[in-house]
Amino acid sequence: DAGVTQSPTHLIKTRGQQVTLRCSPKSGHDTVSWYQQALGQGPQFIFQYYEEEERQRGNFPDRFSGHQFPNYSSELNVNALLLGDSALYLCASSPRERGGGDTQYFGPGTRLTVL
Amino acid sequence: DQQVKQNSPSLSVQEGRISILNCDYTNSMFDYFLWYKKYPAEGPTFLISISSIKDKNEDGRFTVFLNKSAKHLSLHIVPSQPGDSAVYFCAPADNYGGSQGNLIFGKGTKLSVKP
């Protein structure tokens, strides 16, 4: 049983570019959350998707957007990249009927570097 | 404004001894508290949790204590093992079952257990 997978593993972009990160949830999970972890910080909640809709959002600008597909996989898009967007982006999945943090499974993350 | 503070960035302990990791929070609305462990190049993994109706929860070598009046919780690991060396994050939630993923992480404490 594959856990949460993310692609790509690493990514280098320049300021002003756009980036798309991908996440496949653990089998049986239908809810996907995205977090940003800057160097030396804990993960910060970006948003959560369920039934192909954004259900909750953290304190992130509109440059951060997402999408969830019918197979529950998800994308995180960031437009007009800034140097400060350099971070590890984590995807977490959970089964909606239980919810709660203890059922969240995290992927290994995508390391984004903005030059 | 940091709602969750882990004031010790690092902790070094001898194998077999007790490790105590601390976490302070400011939001009295938090009612469920989780600890995650993170190894390099991996996503965080759920370790143990505690509800605000309890003051202690134990799972094998891991025990979490909650002092609501002081808005303080701690994670005890006894006995500590070299495999416990990782970054530990404290992550309260403000509505277990309701927020469904809006975890607020501290900055983490890097634990090193020496053989």
Interface residues (C-beta under 8 A of the other chain):
Chain A: V4 T31 S33 Y35 G40 Q41 G42 P43 Q44 F45 Q48 Y50 R55 Q56 G58 L90 A92 S94 R96 G99 G100 G101 D102 T103 Q104 Y105 F106 G107 P108 G109
Chain B: V4 Q6 Y32 L34 A41 E42 G43 P44 T45 F46 S49 F89 A91 A93 Y96 G97 G98 S99 Q100 G101 N102 L103 I104 F105 G106 K107 G108
